[in-house]
Amino acid sequence: MAGSHESDAVDAPVSDVSLSEVPGLLAELHAVVDRLASADLSKCSDAELVAVATAQERAINRMLFEGNRQILEISDRDVPRSMGYRSLPNFMNAVLRVSHPGRRRQQMTATGEFRQLDGQPAEPKYPTLAEAFADGRVGPAHIDTTVEFLDALPHRVPHDKKVAAEATLAGLACEHTPAEIGELGQRLLDNLDPDGELTDDSDRKRRRNVWVNRQDAQQMSKLTGHLDPETRALIETLWAVWAKPGLNNPDDPDSPRGGVDDADPKALEAAAARDLRSPAQRKHDALAALLRAVFDDGLLGKSHRGLPVQLIIKADLNDLIRESGVGITATGSSLPMSDVIRLAAQAQQYLAVFADSSPIPLYFGQAKRLATRAQRLVSFARPDGHVCSAPDCDQPAAHVEMHHAVRDFADGGKTDIVDLAPACGPHNRMVGTNPGQFTTGVYTDGPDAGRVWWRRNSEPGAPPNPKRHNRRPDVAALFLRNLEQVRARIHPPPTPPPPQRRNTYELTEMIAPPISVVEACLALQLFNNAQ
C-alpha cells in the first residue's frame, strides 16, 4: 500500500466509456470503497498513511467534479421538471441530498462545461481552475474562495489580465489553503489596480447582496453580504441613533424606544446604567426595533399573496401550554415558544379548530375564485400548511398561491377551504392533463384524510404513477420515540429475582406407593426430625 501506488492510481487516465457502462462502473467504485473500508490501516507506515489520506482527498475532489458533470447533464435534459421538481436546486436537495445546492451550483457555473446553442460544450468560465478541480488538486473550499475573488475583479480590468489572474490563482490554489488564497488574491488585486481607479459604481452594484443563512440548532441565523457605500452609511447612521446604551433594550421594559433624540434624558441615563449588552448586541436590537417600527407603521402594505403583512406564527396548543417547542412563521422560520408567547401578548390571536364549525366564512363555491385572507390563515394553520403541498417542496406559506386541488376553478372547482391547498408558483403552473404534468386531489379517508396528493401524469400506455404528498416529518414525535428507546437501553427495567426454591420434598417420590396411613405418618415424622 505504498503512497506512490495510490498517486499513480489517481493520475491514471480514464478511457472513454459509453453511457450504458456508467452504472457498472459505479458498482465497481462502491466495491473498491468497501475494500478500502475493510483495509487494515495499522499496517501502513506514517509516510504511507499520509500518502493514502492525501490520495483519498484528491479522489474525493475528482468525484465531486464528476458529480457536477452529471448534474449538468441532468439540467440540460430538464430532468427535474419532468420529475415534478420546481427547479434544479430543489431536485438537488430532495433527490441528490446535496447540502448546499446554491453553493454547488456556483461551483458548477465556474468550472462546468455548459452546452452552447449548437449543442457543443463551451469552455468553462475559469478553465484552469476547472482543470485543477477535475484532477483533484483543488477542492470545493478552494473554488469558493478563488471564484469569490475572480468574480469581484473590476469589469474594467483588461481581458488578458483577467485570464492571467485566473491562471495565477488556480495555480496558487493547488499549493495553498483557502484562507491563504484570500490574502494572495488581495495582493494580486493590488498589482492589477494599485490606485483603485478601475473600480466604479457598476462593480459595486454588481456585488451588492445580503443573505440570511439557515437557522442553526438555537434558531439563530448568520447574516452575510456586501453593502454598497450608501447602504453602509445609512445603517451606520441607524446604529448611531438607535443603538446607544440603554436604547431599544428588549430585556428592559423601561428602556426608551426609538431614537436617542426622542428619549427622556433621565430615563435613558438610568437605562444605560442597567444595560449590559455588547455593542454588537445593541446594533442587533436597533435593527430589530427599526423593523418592528416599519411593521407597526404599515410601510410594507396591507397584503402579500393574500396574507396580511404581519408576523404570522402558528403553534401547537399543547406546546403553548407546556411553554416548550417552537412556532412556525409564514416565511418558514422557527421561533422559540418563549418568543411566541411574548409576541402573542401584543398580537391578534386566531384559534384554528379543525373538524368543527366556525363563524368565519370559508366555503364560497363558485362565488369567488381567489382565496380570502381567512382561508389563507386557516390553510397555514393546517398540518404542513406552512409549506407548498407538492412533494419535497419547501417553499414557505409567504411564497405560495392557493391551488384548487380537487378540480380547477375553470372546470367547476369550488373555492372551499377543504378543496384548497398551498402551492408555489412553479408547481401551481405544472398542474394539467398532459403527460409530465400533475393531477391533484384530496385524500378522503385513512391517516392522511384531508391532505392533498399530487400524481405526475404518465406517458400514454404507461402504468399510473403513485400518489404522493408533502408530509413533513414530526421531529418532536420521532425524538420522543427515540428517547424512550435510548432510556430503555440505558435504564432497563430491573430483572425480577429468581423464584426461591423451597426445601421440601414430595413424599410420593421418597416412598413408593402403595403405603398405609401409618407408614405415611411415620415417614412425615422422620422427615421433620431430619429438618
N, C-alpha and C positions, 0 to 999 in steps of 0.2 A: 504494500500500500504506500509506495513512495510518492512524495509530493510531485516529482516530475511526471509520473504517470498520470496523476489527476489533471495536471496542467495540460498535458498532451491531449487528454480526452476532451477538454474544453475547446482546445484550438483545432481539433479535427474538423475538416469540412463536412458539411452535411449534403448528401446528394439530393437531387430533386425527387420528390415523391408525388404520386397522384393523390387526389383528394380522398379516394377510397381507402388509401393506406393509412390515413391520419389516425382513425380510431385505433387501429392495431398498434401504431407507434406509441400512442398514449398509454395503451395497456402495457407495452414493454417498459415504458417510463415508470409506471407505477410498480412494476415488478422489480425494477432496479432500485427504486426508493425503498421497497420492502427489504431488499437485500442489504441496502445501506443501513437501514434502521436496525437490522439484526447483527451488524458487524461489531466485533469486539474492539472498541477504541483503545482499550488498555494496552494493546499490543503495539500501538504506534509510539514512536519516539516523540519528544516535544516538537522537534522540527517537522516531522511528518504530520503531527496533529494540526499544527499551524497551517501547513500547506493544504491539508484536507479542508479545513474550515474556510480558507481563502478561496479554494476552488468551489466549495459549496455556495458561498455568497455570490460568486461570479455566475454560477449556474442558475441561481435564483433570479438574478438580473436578466439573464438571457431568456428565461421562461416568462418573465414579465413582459419583455419585448414581444415574444411570440404571442402571448395572450392579448396584447394590444392589437397585433396584426389580425387576430381572429375577431376581435370586437369590431374593428374597422370593416371587415368583410360582412359581419352581421349587420352593421349600419348601412353599408352600400346596398344590401338586399332588402332593406326595410323590414327585417325580421321582427323587430319589437312591435311595430304597428300591426303586422299580420297576426301576432300572438296576443294582441289586445292591450299592449302597454302604451301609455300616452307619449313616452319619449325614450330615447336611448339611455339616459341616466336612470330612469325608472326601471327599465329592463335590467341594467347592470346591477342595480341594488336588489331587486326582487329575485331574479333568476341566477345571476352570477355571484350574488352576495358580495359585491365589491364594497368595501367600507366607505371610501370617499370617491364616488363616481365623478364628481366635478373635478377634483384634482387629477384623477386618472385621465379624464378627457382632455385636460390641459396638456398633460404629458403626451397624449396621442397627437394633439394638434401640433406640437412642436417637433415630434420625432417620427410621426407616421407617414405612410405613403398614401395620399388620397388620390382618387381617380379623377382624371380630367373629363371634359365633356365628350372626348372621343373614346373614353373608356381606358385609356392608358394611364398607368400610375405616374403621378407627379413626384418630383424630388421633395423630400421632407423640408419643412421650413428651416430647420437647422440640421443640415446633412452630416456635419462632422460629429455633432452630439448624438445624432441617431445612429451613426456607425459605431460609436463607442458604447452606446446602450445595447445595440444588437450583439456586440461582442462581450457584453457583461462587465466591461471595465468601469462603468458608472451605474449608479442605481437611482431609484426614484427621488431620493433627497437631493442628490447632485443635480438632477434635471430640474427640480423645482427651483433651486437656488440660481442655477445658471439661466434658466428661462426668465425668471423674475428680473434679472439684471438686463438680459438682452432685450426683453420687451420694453424696458424702461429707457433704452437709448433714445436720445432726441431724434426726431424724424429728419432733422437737417444734417445728421452725420452722413457723409457720403457712403454710397453702397459698398464700395470696395473696402472701406474701413469697417463697416458692419460685418462683412464676410470674414475679414481678418480677426475681428473681435470674437466672432463665434468660434472660429478655429482655435484661437488662443485660449478661451475659457474652456472649451471642450477638452483640450489637451491638459489644462491645469486640473480639471475635474477628475481626470484619471489618476492623478497623483496626490490630490489634497482632499480634505474633508469638506463637507458642505458649508460649515461655519467659515472655513478659510476662503472658500470661493467668494463669499460676500465681501471680504476685505480685499482680496485680489481684484475683484470686479471693480471696486471703487477706485483702486489705483489705476486700473485700465481706463476708467472714465476720466480720471484726472489728466491722462495723456490725450484722450480724444477731444475733450472740451475743457482745457485748463482754465479758461476765463468764464465759463458758464454762459457763453454768448449763444450757443446753439439751442438751448432750451427756451421755449416760448410758451404762450398760453395754450396752444394746441396740444403740446405734450402734457401739460398739467391737466387739461380737460380729459385727455385720453386715459390718464392714470387714476382719476378720482374714483373712489369706491368706498363703501362701508359694508362690512359683513358682520352679522351676528351668528356666531358658531353654535353648534348644537349644545343643548343643556347637558351638564355633567351630572354626577350622582347626587349633588346637592342642589340641583335645579339652577345652577349658576351658568352663565354664558359669557364667553370671551368675545369682546368687541375688537375687531381689527379693521384696518382700512387706510386709505390715503386721502387726506383733506387738502383741498386747494387752499391757497393763502387766504382768500376771503372767508371761507368757512372756518378756518382755524382762528382768524381774528374774531369772528362772531362768537365762537364757542369760548374763546378766552375772555371775551367781554362778559358772557354769561357767568363764567366762574368768578370773575372779579366782583360781580354784583350779587350773585345768588349763593356763592359758596363760601361766604365769610363765616368764621367761627360763630356758632350759635344760631345760624340761619337754617331753615328748612331741615331741621333735625327730626327724622321720623321717630326717634326714640324719646323725644322730649315733647310732651303735649303742649308745653308753654313756649316752645320755640317759635319765633316770628316766621311767618311765611312770606314768600315773595322776595323782593329786592331789598338791599340794605337801606336805601333812602326812604322806603315806606315803613320801616320798622321803628318801634319806640326805642329810643337810645338806652333807657334804663333796662327795659325788658331784654334787649339784645345783649347788653353787658352781662346781665345775670345769666342768660342762656349760654353765652360764650364761656363763662366760668364753669358751667356744667358740661361743656362739650368735650368729649374725649375722642372724637373722631380724628382720623388722619386726614391730611389734605386730599389724598386720593378719594377717601370715602366722602368727604364734603362735596367734591366735584360730582361724584356719582349721584348723591342725593339732590344736588342742584339740578342736574339733568332730569331726574325723575320728577322733581317739583315742577319744572317747566312743562314736561309732557302732561302732567295732571292738569295744569292750568290751560293747556291747549284743548284737552278733552272737555274741561268744565265750561270753557267759553264757546264750544261748538264750532271751532275753526275747521274741523275736519268734515263738516257737513252732517247731514241727518241720517243717511243710509248708505250702505255699501253691500251690493248684491242682496238686497232685501233685508239685511241685518242692520240694526241700529249701530251707529258708530260709537260704540261704548265698549268698555271692557266686559265681555260676556264670559261667564265662567259656569261650568256645570260640575256638580259634586254629588256623590252618593250620600243619601240622608244618614246612613249608618256611620259613614266616615265623619260627617259633621257632628253626630252625637258623640263619637269617640274622640273627636278632635285629632284624628290621625289620617294618614293617606294624603292624597293630592287632589287638586281640582284641575280641570282641563279647560283652557281658553278656546275661543273660536278660531284663533290663529294657530292652535296646536301646541301651545306651550303648557308646561306643568307649573302649578302654584302650590306651595306647601299649605296644608289646611289652616295653619295659623294666619297666613295672609288672606286666605279665602274668608275666614270668619271676620277678620278686621275690615276687609273691603265690604262684606255683606252688611256690616253695621251702618254703613252710609250709602247703601245702594237700594235699588228696587228689586225685590226678590220675586221670582216666578217659581211656582211649585208645579212640576210636571208629574201628573199621576196617570199611569198608563192603564188601559183596560177599564177605565172609569169614565164617567160623564164629566164634561167641563163646560162652563158658560162661555168660553171663548169659541167663536165660530171657526171650525176647522174643516168643514165639508162644504164645498161650493159647487160640486158637479161641473157643469159646463158654463156656469155663470162667470167664472174667472179663469183666465189662462195662467197668470203668474201667481206664484205662491205669495201669501201675505206674510207680514212680519211675525204674526203669531205662529203660523205654520213653520216658518224658518226656525223659530226658537224651540218649538216642540220637536222638530226634526233633529236639531242639535242636541237636545236632551236625551234622545234615544240611545240605546247601547250602540257604540261605534258610530254615532251620528256626528262626531266631531271630525270625521274624515270622509272622503269620497267613498261611495258604496261599491265601486268597481274593485275586483280582486287585486290585492297587492298595491293599491294606490294609497298614498299617504298625504294627498293634498288636504289641508285643513278646511274647516267649515267656512272660514272667511273667504276662501277662493273657489267655492263650488257654486253650481247652479242647482235649481230644483228640477229634477227629471221626473216626467210622468212614466213611472216604472211599469205599470200594468198594461197600459195602452196609450199610445201617443195622443196628445190632445186633438190633433187633426183627424184622428181616426175615431173620435168619440171618447177619448180618455177623460177622466174626471180629475179636477183639481181638489182632491180629497187627501187629507193627511195620510190615510192608510195606503194611498196609491202613489205617494211622492217619495222620492229618495234623493239624497245629495249626490251630485255627480260633477266632477271637474269639467271644464270646457272641452278639453280633448276627448274625454271619454263620452261626454254627452253627445258629441258630434259623431262618435263611432257607432251609435245605435242605428240599426237599419235592417233591411231584409236581405241584403246582398251577402254572398259568401265573404267571410273575413270580418263582417260587421257583427254587432251584438244584438241579441234579443234579451230583454229583461222581464222580470216578473217578481212576484212576492210569494214566499212560502206561506201556505195556509195551515199547515199542521206540523207536528214534530217539534223538536227542541229549537229550531230556527224559525218558528212561525213569526211572521211579521217582518222578517229580514228580506232584503232584496237580493235576488240571484241574477247573475249575468251568465250568458251562454254564447260563446262565439259560434256563428253560423258556419256549418260545414260546407265543403265543396259538394257539388251535385254528385249523388251516389255514395258519398262517404257516410259512415255512421255519425249520429249526432254527438257533439261534444258534451261533456258533463256540465251540469250547473255548478257555478262557483259563487261564493260570496266573500266579502271582505271582513272576515272575523278577526278582530284584534285580540291578541292573547290576553287573558285575565291574569296579569302578572301577580296580583295580590293572592289570588286563589292558588296559583302554581307555587308561590313561595310558601304559603301555609301548609300545602300538602308535602312539599319537600322538607319543611321544618319538622313536621310530625315524624317523617321517616328518619330524619337525622337524629332527633331526640330518642326515637325508639332504638336506634343503633347504639347511641352513646349511653342512654339510661334504660336498658331493657328492664322489663318487669322482673321482680325478684323470683328466683327459682323456688318453687314450693319444696319444702323439706321432704325427704323420702319417707314413706309410711313406716311407722315404728312396728317392729315385729314383736309380738307378744311371746313370752316364754311359756307357751302352752303346748300340749301335745294331744293329738287325737287318740283317745283310748282304743278306738277301733283298729288303729294301726299297731298298737302295742300288744294287744291280746286278740288272738284270732277268735272269731265267733264260732259256734255259739257259746256264751258264758251265762252263768246264772247271776241273779241279783246279788247273792252273797259274794261271788267272785268279783263282781264289779265294785262293790263297796270296799273289799279288801284292796283291790288294785288302786282305787282312789286314795285310800288312806296311805298306802305305801308311797304314792306319788307326792302327796302333801308332805310326808315326813322327809322325803328327799329334797324338797324345796327349803 
